[in-house]
């Protein structure tokens, strides 16, 4: 199973431009001590502990008291004057987009570091101060940090000691040559380059993890619905194992739209894999027909229980589903639990691949499914508590086909006709809303013509899992 991403950041000259504030405090301290500090020299490579910077300019016994006084003065002279470096907020936001944690690990006095965080609104989960060089490794390991971003050669030392990937930015005083000599893995001009780098790094790393996982299985049966996720998994399995070691299996039942079947068959044929189309009988399961909030549990249980013996008959020990990393954190997903309990594996989820990453990788691999709209099973259109039946599913399918044909000229992509029991609700792409009155009327007539007594166009537009709103 994939673990949550945790990215560490240094503070001074990585996230914030400390030079103006640091210089101001040195001047005030120098005036108090009657010492003329070489401010420009002392701020050229910020990062080392303060006492190390003060030692060459003070008697030994004066260093510690001067350091304490510096930290006192810092609050009034260096918080409001210190800005975030370009790209800092965007870099933290990039980690958040990947559902990651942000760990700030700095040599700065903890209270002053926290004041910077609060003043600038830096979005961090953990702030750890007064750690330097290899001493940062303990914190990085404790917090599960796998990427550490800094500007100093000693930040590189901390990352390497922790076994984390070292990413260096050139906004501090260290040169590219110095950072590379220290062993950094990546050098960026500034944090402005970090979001793009992180996106590419994670996609590459997760695709490599997926390939390793697939190769470890040797042979694989993919529970293949024809959607973007399972199609990508099927293509990845063929790349890793060869078509002769992969079997695709699509469960045929009343809940699989007829329109999905031929394209799915064509995609599998294009990969050169065997496609099985066994009948599944989820409609015979009382829990499925009852259509409670756990309906997907019974559907997925039926599918895996049908596919597992077919896989075993071909010498294949495991069935893989197209569950991705977003699915795993999307809340109420009883179908995932059913698959896990029955021994199915989810390579996309385990590699940490999100829906967006699946689509991006599919685009790069030139798979025709890269931009295919989500196409959940027909039963997902029936409101919880309304009994699922072949008749209901058939009229939903007819209604969607009629509305899609009507709106094709308008570029409709996402479309759902929801069976709410006493009427139907039509969801289309929000960009198409509001529909013109005559077009809205035509949509309603198309749906009632398919067998519904009443229909309305949902003003909120298409959204995945909208029936969960009623469940909640």
C-alpha positions, 0 to 999 in steps of 0.5 A, spaced: 500 500 500 502 507 498 503 511 504 502 519 504 507 523 501 511 527 506 515 533 503 520 537 508 522 544 507 528 548 510 526 555 512 531 560 511 533 562 504 529 556 501 522 558 503 523 565 506 528 571 504 531 572 511 537 576 509 533 583 510 531 581 517 537 578 519 541 584 517 537 588 521 538 584 527 545 584 526 546 591 526 542 593 532 546 587 536 552 590 533 550 597 536 548 594 543 555 590 543 559 596 540 561 591 535 561 592 527 559 586 524 561 584 517 553 584 515 554 582 508 559 577 509 555 574 515 548 574 511 552 571 504 550 564 506 545 563 511 543 557 514 549 555 519 547 555 527 547 563 529 553 561 534 557 559 528 556 566 525 558 570 531 564 566 534 569 569 529 567 576 531 566 575 539 570 573 545 568 566 546 564 567 553 560 573 549 557 568 544 552 565 547 549 571 551 549 574 544 545 569 541 540 569 546 539 577 545 539 576 537 533 571 538 530 576 542 531 582 538 529 578 532 522 578 534 521 586 533 526 587 527 526 581 522 519 578 522 514 583 518 520 585 514 522 578 511 518 576 505 516 569 502 521 567 496 518 567 489 514 560 489 514 558 496 506 558 497 505 555 490 511 549 492 507 548 499 500 548 495 503 543 490 504 538 496 497 539 498 495 537 491 498 531 492 495 530 499 501 530 502 504 533 508 509 539 509 514 538 514 518 544 516 525 543 519 530 548 520 536 551 524 532 557 526 530 558 533 523 554 534 519 560 536 522 565 531 520 560 525 513 559 528 512 566 527 515 566 520 510 561 519 504 565 522 506 571 519 506 569 512 501 564 512 505 558 510 501 552 510 505 547 514 503 541 518 510 540 523 515 546 525 521 543 527 527 548 529 534 548 532 536 542 528 542 543 523 546 538 518 545 531 519 541 532 525 535 534 521 535 526 519 532 524 525 526 529 524 525 527 517 525 520 518 520 520 524 516 524 520 516 519 514 519 525 509 522 522 502 523 529 499 527 534 503 528 541 499 533 546 502 538 551 499 545 549 503 550 544 502 548 542 510 541 541 508 543 536 503 547 532 508 541 532 512 537 529 506 542 524 505 543 522 512 535 521 512 535 517 506 530 522 503 531 525 496 535 532 496 532 537 492 536 544 492 534 551 490 539 556 488 536 562 492 541 561 498 548 562 498 551 555 495 552 554 488 550 549 483 557 546 483 557 546 491 550 543 492 552 537 487 559 536 490 555 535 496 551 530 493 544 533 492 539 529 487 536 535 484 538 542 483 532 548 481 533 555 480 528 557 485 521 554 488 518 556 482 520 550 478 518 546 484 511 544 482 512 542 475 518 538 478 514 534 483 508 533 478 513 529 474 517 526 479 511 523 482 508 520 476 515 517 474 516 514 481 509 511 481 509 508 474 516 505 476 512 502 482 507 500 478 511 496 473 515 493 479 509 491 482 506 488 476 512 484 474 512 481 481 505 478 480 508 474 473 501 473 470 495 477 472 487 477 470 485 485 470 478 486 472 476 490 466 470 495 465 473 499 459 473 505 463 480 509 463 483 506 470 482 499 468 484 500 461 490 503 463 492 498 468 491 493 462 495 497 458 501 497 464 500 490 465 501 488 458 507 493 458 510 489 464 508 482 463 507 481 455 500 480 452 501 472 453 501 473 461 495 478 461 488 476 461 482 481 461 475 480 464 469 484 463 463 482 467 457 482 463 450 484 466 444 488 466 448 494 469 454 494 464 451 499 458 451 496 451 455 502 448 461 500 453 462 493 450 464 494 443 469 499 445 472 495 451 473 489 446 476 493 441 481 496 446 483 489 449 484 486 442 488 492 440 493 490 446 493 483 444 490 480 450 485 475 451 478 478 453 473 474 457 466 476 458 463 472 463 456 473 466 455 476 473 449 475 477 449 481 482 441 482 481 440 475 484 443 478 490 438 481 495 443 486 498 444 488 491 437 489 489 435 492 495 440 498 493 442 500 500 448 504 501 452 498 500 450 496 494 457 496 491 459 491 496 455 486 493 456 487 486 464 487 487 463 481 491 460 478 485 465 480 480 471 478 484 467 471 486 466 470 478 473 472 476 477 468 481 476 461 479 477 463 471 483 466 473 485 460 477 483 455 471 489 459 467 494 458 472 493 466 474 493 467 482 491 474 482 485 478 480 487 486 479 482 492 479 483 499 477 482 502 483 486 508 484 489 512 489 483 517 489 478 512 490 482 509 496 480 516 500 474 518 497 470 516 503 464 511 502 467 505 497 464 499 500 466 496 493 473 497 494 472 493 501 469 487 498 474 486 493 480 487 498 476 482 502 476 477 496 484 477 495 483 482 489 489 487 488 489 494 486 496 496 483 494 503 481 492 504 488 498 501 491 503 505 487 499 511 489 497 513 482 491 518 482 486 519 477 489 525 474 496 521 473 492 515 470 489 520 465 496 523 464 500 517 463 494 514 458 495 521 454 503 520 454 502 512 452 497 515 446 491 510 449 484 512 446 481 512 453 486 518 456 480 523 456 474 518 456 468 521 461 467 517 467 462 511 466 460 508 472 455 502 472 448 503 470 446 501 477 449 507 480 444 512 477 438 509 481 437 512 488 439 508 494 433 505 497 430 504 490 430 497 488 434 495 482 431 491 477 433 490 469 427 494 467 429 500 471 437 499 468 434 499 461 430 505 461 436 509 464 440 506 458 435 508 453 434 515 456 442 517 457 442 514 449 437 519 447 439 525 451 446 524 449 444 524 441 440 530 443 446 534 446 452 531 441 452 537 437 453 541 444 459 537 446 456 534 452 461 529 455 459 527 462 452 525 462 447 522 468 440 520 468 438 519 475 432 514 477 430 517 483 424 513 484 418 517 482 422 521 477 428 522 473 434 527 474 438 529 468 445 531 470 450 534 464 456 538 464 456 544 468 459 548 462 452 547 458 448 550 463 443 553 464 440 550 458 436 554 453 428 553 455 427 549 448 433 545 449 431 543 456 424 541 454 427 537 449 431 533 454 425 532 458 421 529 453 427 525 451 427 522 458 420 521 459 420 518 452 424 513 454 420 510 460 420 515 466 413 519 468 417 525 470 424 528 469 428 535 470 434 538 469 439 538 475 441 546 475 448 543 479 450 539 473 454 533 473 458 531 479 460 524 481 457 520 486 451 525 487 446 520 490 451 520 496 448 527 497 442 524 498 445 518 502 448 523 507 
